[in-house]
Amino acid sequence: MQDNVHLCLSDLLDQDISSNEFFQTLSPAVQRQLMKKDIRTFEELQRSAKAFTRYQADNRGVVLEGFNPGCSVSDCTGLIPQGSNLSEHEYKDYQKLYDFGNPYDENKA
């Protein structure tokens, strides 16, 4: 059991893969709070994280929420010529074939 006790949380995260993977699933706010505590074992990390997450909502947003989630072998990558000088009309024609570009573009047809 002594082998599982580390010097500090940073050491625990460096030396124990399970602890590191668990820590990475936590929100940045919870991670910051945990870094302030004297945590030396995976069990302490889990217990402390549970205490923080009970009172603090995970407010991480999905950054690419508005983008097309499709990405597969049948995706239309390469459809739009890169580096070419497309006219606005040609650009909109490509957009009709495949929805791409800024999802918040108000001028999108």
MARTI-316499 format. One record per residue: x, y, z of N, C-alpha, C in turn. Coordinates in steps of 0.001 Angstrom, whole numbers. Layout:
BEGIN
SITE      n.px      n.py      n.pz     ca.px     ca.py     ca.pz      c.px      c.py      c.pz
SITE         X         Y         Z         X         Y         Z         X         Y         Z
...
***
This chain:
BEGIN
SITE      n.px      n.py      n.pz     ca.px     ca.py     ca.pz      c.px      c.py      c.pz
SITE       829     -1201         0         0         0         0       868      1256         0
SITE      2035      1210       663      2925      2370       723      3378      2810      -659
SITE      3477      1867     -1621      3944      2211     -2964      2999      3176     -3667
SITE      1729      3211     -3257       731      4051     -3911       677      5469     -3353
SITE      1458      5766     -2308      1476      7098     -1710      2569      7915     -2408
SITE      2189      9081     -2882      3125      9934     -3613      3418     11196     -2817
SITE      4414     11964     -3263      4838     13173     -2559      3774     14262     -2572
SITE      3102     14395     -3707      2092     15443     -3877      1223     15073     -5070
SITE       248     15900     -5361      -649     15618     -6480       107     15607     -7809
SITE      1010     16540     -8000      1781     16580     -9253      2553     15283     -9459
SITE      3171     14790     -8390      3914     13537     -8459      2961     12371     -8758
SITE      1814     12367     -8123       812     11331     -8363       391     11317     -9829
SITE       141     12487    -10386      -292     12586    -11779       815     12167    -12740
SITE      2054     12463    -12386      3193     12078    -13230      3458     10581    -13193
SITE      3267      9979    -12039      3664      8588    -11837      2543      7569    -12017
SITE      1298      7989    -11898       183      7051    -11944      -736      7376    -13121
SITE      -774      6513    -14098     -1550      6745    -15321     -3047      6858    -15020
SITE     -3553      6007    -14157     -4987      6041    -13826     -5372      7372    -13198
SITE     -4524      7861    -12310     -4791      9152    -11668     -4793     10271    -12698
SITE     -3817     10235    -13590     -3713     11267    -14611     -4930     11249    -15531
SITE     -5327     10069    -15974     -6490      9963    -16860     -7757     10453    -16157
SITE     -7922     10093    -14900     -9080     10552    -14131     -9061     12073    -13988
SITE     -7899     12619    -13656     -7740     14062    -13462     -8103     14825    -14739
SITE     -7723     14286    -15896     -7990     14955    -17173     -9471     14984    -17517
SITE    -10275     14134    -16906    -11724     14148    -17176    -12448     15238    -16391
SITE    -11759     15836    -15428    -12383     16844    -14564    -12349     18210    -15226
SITE    -13272     19068    -14853    -13304     20421    -15407    -12084     21194    -14925
SITE    -11649     22190    -15684    -10498     22997    -15278    -10681     23645    -13898
SITE    -11892     24034    -13565    -12142     24656    -12258    -11878     23662    -11132
SITE    -12333     22433    -11292    -12105     21402    -10278    -10625     21047    -10223
SITE     -9981     20962    -11374     -8542     20680    -11405     -7766     21723    -10603
SITE     -8111     23000    -10798     -7408     24070    -10059     -7603     23918     -8558
SITE     -8815     23605     -8133     -9082     23432     -6707     -8307     22243     -6139
SITE     -8247     21170     -6889     -7538     19984     -6420     -6031     20224     -6305
SITE     -5487     21042     -7191     -4051     21327     -7151     -3663     22053     -5852
SITE     -4613     22695     -5212     -4351     23411     -3960     -4343     22475     -2751
SITE     -4832     21247     -2930     -4960     20312     -1809     -3750     19377     -1733
SITE     -3553     18819      -555     -2472     17858      -324     -3002     16458      -625
SITE     -2963     16090     -1894     -3487     14800     -2346     -2304     13927     -2737
SITE     -2272     12694     -2184     -1125     11816     -2414     -1489     10442     -2956
SITE     -2776     10104     -2991     -3195      8794     -3504     -4364      8959     -4475
SITE     -4558      7928     -5273     -5664      7931     -6227     -7000      8000     -5491
SITE     -7094      7306     -4364     -8330      7310     -3588     -8642      8710     -3061
SITE     -7621      9410     -2573     -7821     10789     -2104     -8240     11691     -3258
SITE     -7648     11475     -4422     -7996     12264     -5604     -9465     12061     -5962
SITE     -9907     10829     -5983    -11315     10545     -6310    -12260     11151     -5278
SITE    -11918     10986     -4010    -12769     11497     -2934    -12857     13027     -2992
SITE    -11737     13685     -3177    -11716     15155     -3236    -12447     15666     -4469
SITE    -12251     14997     -5587    -12935     15413     -6818    -14437     15280     -6660
SITE    -14867     14203     -6042    -16302     13992     -5829    -16881     15103     -4948
SITE    -16119     15505     -3916    -16583     16575     -3027    -16712     17895     -3785
SITE    -15754     18209     -4655    -15817     19462     -5411    -16913     19429     -6464
SITE    -17032     18323     -7179    -18019     18268     -8262    -19436     18237     -7732
SITE    -19607     17843     -6486    -20947     17833     -5887    -21498     19254     -5773
SITE    -20612     20213     -5530    -21051     21595     -5294    -20741     22540     -6445
SITE    -20038     22068     -7433    -19664     22940     -8542    -20061     22279     -9859
SITE    -20905     22957    -10630    -21360     22416    -11899    -20225     22404    -12907
SITE    -20251     21415    -13778    -19275     21338    -14861    -19788     22225    -15989
SITE    -19190     23391    -16134    -19681     24368    -17102    -18844     24419    -18369
SITE    -18136     23325    -18651    -17364     23297    -19890    -18317     23248    -21069
SITE    -18153     24155    -22005    -18987     24169    -23192    -18297     23441    -24328
SITE    -19070     23026    -25288    -18503     22392    -26464    -18114     23497    -27430
SITE    -16824     23643    -27647    -16319     24749    -28453    -16809     24672    -29891
SITE    -16853     23505    -30457    -17224     23351    -31858    -18687     22953    -32028
SITE    -19505     23364    -31093    -20904     22968    -31071    -21650     23276    -32372
SITE    -21366     24419    -32993    -22098     24820    -34182    -21559     24234    -35471
SITE    -20416     23562    -35407    -19836     23014    -36623    -20453     21677    -36964
SITE    -20382     21310    -38215    -20917     20045    -38689    -20146     18911    -38011
SITE    -20826     18023    -37291    -20129     16979    -36550    -19644     15822    -37423
SITE    -20043     15801    -38686    -19671     14692    -39541    -18193     14667    -39855
SITE    -17585     13548    -39656    -16190     13362    -40015    -15992     11866    -40178
SITE    -15946     11424    -41392    -15829      9992    -41639    -15130      9765    -42965
SITE    -14956      8500    -43322    -14298      8177    -44583    -15109      8650    -45778
SITE    -16386      8839    -45587    -17217      9307    -46695    -17438     10817    -46659
SITE    -16744     11496    -45752    -16868     12948    -45653    -16325     13593    -46925
SITE    -16771     14771    -47219    -16395     15439    -48465    -15130     16292    -48322
SITE    -14123     15745    -47703    -12874     16503    -47622    -12273     16559    -49007
SITE    -11704     17666    -49358    -11139     17844    -50683    -12142     18349    -51699
SITE    -13370     18544    -51293    -14400     19014    -52215    -14126     20445    -52655
SITE    -13776     21300    -51713    -13570     22713    -52007    -12090     22938    -52314
SITE    -11776     23491    -53460    -10371     23725    -53806     -9710     24673    -52801
SITE     -8524     24294    -52345     -7808     25107    -51366     -6916     26113    -52094
SITE     -6934     27320    -51629     -6050     28350    -52156     -6489     28918    -53495
SITE     -7658     28536    -53941     -8108     29072    -55218     -8854     30383    -54991
SITE     -8997     31118    -56022     -9730     32385    -55957    -11160     32145    -56427
SITE    -11981     31699    -55507    -13375     31441    -55841    -14160     32737    -55821
SITE    -15062     32834    -56764    -15987     33958    -56710    -16995     33663    -55620
SITE    -17711     34671    -55190    -18734     34472    -54156    -19787     33479    -54634
SITE    -20125     33553    -55915    -21110     32631    -56490    -20604     31186    -56422
SITE    -19345     30958    -56790    -18777     29609    -56729    -18723     29099    -55280
SITE    -18358     29989    -54365    -18287     29648    -52939    -19649     29168    -52445
SITE    -20698     29910    -52780    -22047     29541    -52346    -22520     28245    -53004
SITE    -22078     28006    -54259    -22416     26742    -54918    -21809     25560    -54171
SITE    -20556     25707    -53735    -19920     24648    -52948    -20649     24464    -51609
SITE    -21089     25559    -51012    -21813     25456    -49742    -23146     24727    -49908
SITE    -23760     24855    -51071    -25000     24122    -51320    -24741     22617    -51386
SITE    -23586     22246    -51930    -23224     20827    -52007    -22881     20247    -50645
SITE    -22139     21029    -49863    -21666     20557    -48567    -21559     21741    -47622
SITE    -22249     21663    -46488    -22265     22746    -45514    -20896     22870    -44844
SITE    -20204     23952    -45095    -18890     24181    -44511    -18745     25645    -44170
SITE    -17661     25961    -43472    -17374     27352    -43133    -17838     27686    -41728
SITE    -17850     28957    -41428    -18225     29454    -40123    -19715     29198    -39883
SITE    -20072     28442    -38845    -21490     28144    -38618    -22290     29369    -38179
SITE    -21607     30426    -37806    -22299     31631    -37318    -22322     32713    -38392
SITE    -21947     32377    -39606    -21915     33341    -40697    -23351     33716    -41066
SITE    -23695     34958    -40843    -25062     35420    -41128    -25348     35491    -42626
SITE    -24306     35602    -43445    -24491     35726    -44883    -24611     34393    -45582
SITE    -24586     33310    -44834    -24646     31983    -45416    -26032     31765    -46047
SITE    -26058     31301    -47259    -27340     31080    -47945    -27888     29713    -47671
***
